[in-house]
Amino acid sequence: ELKVEQNPLFLSMQEEKNYTIYCNYSTTSDRLYWYRQDPGKSLESLFVLLSNGAVKQEGRLMASLDTKARLSTLHITAAVHDLSATYFCAVANFGNEKLTFGTGTRLTIIP
Amino acid sequence: NAGVMQNPRHLVRRRGQEARLRCSPMKGHSHVYWYRQLPEEGLKFMVYLQKENIIDESGMPKERFSAEFPKEGPSILRIQQVVRGDSAAYFCASSPGGDWGYGYTFGSGTRLTVV
């Protein structure tokens, strides 16, 4: 059974600091997704990573994938308050369309 | 492009009543997925449907829960005889199938409260 773990579960950061969220998964996977969720809202797609070594960046967020280590990271650079949200990674395999989600990381940016 | 439409946004049911949750996928998307999110937890897969077919229902509870995606109209997640433990946010997602570059698009969810 595919398991996905994120850490940390909770993260309080000061503005302008850098930090990384980690996503480990238990079995070989073809696709990894990062989503953002604001309280009471739906999930917003951030990144889709499809191959080993893939790196994608959008603004202050950068995601990478190491399929050999079964690890993805979401790096936040110079955090700002509007990045406060819960971030989920999710994993799937070709031929199996269901996503298995991590537990989420609740990020709070402190002014 | 209206995105994935779910209704109602909020639904309150008394124990023992039925809950019907609706999901209209994005235009051009033929694959629909339902997920459940309990408070303070991640999303858990429930069921994957294509038009008139259930492809994977491995995450659906064996009793009281059913899902359909008819040839015409929205996908429906039906919960019979609701209990307090069914209180959760239910999200629907859609995809065009076979195109992994863009992932899935999620709807705004239906927040079910059982009283």
Interface residues (C-beta under 8 A of the other chain):
Chain A: D30 R31 Y33 Y35 G40 K41 S42 L43 S45 V48 L50 F88 A90 F94 N96 E97 K98 L99 T100 F101 G102 T103 G104
Chain B: H31 Y33 Y35 E41 G42 L43 K44 F45 Y48 I55 D56 S58 G59 F91 S95 G97 W100 G101 Y102 G103 Y104 T105 F106 G107 S108 G109 R111
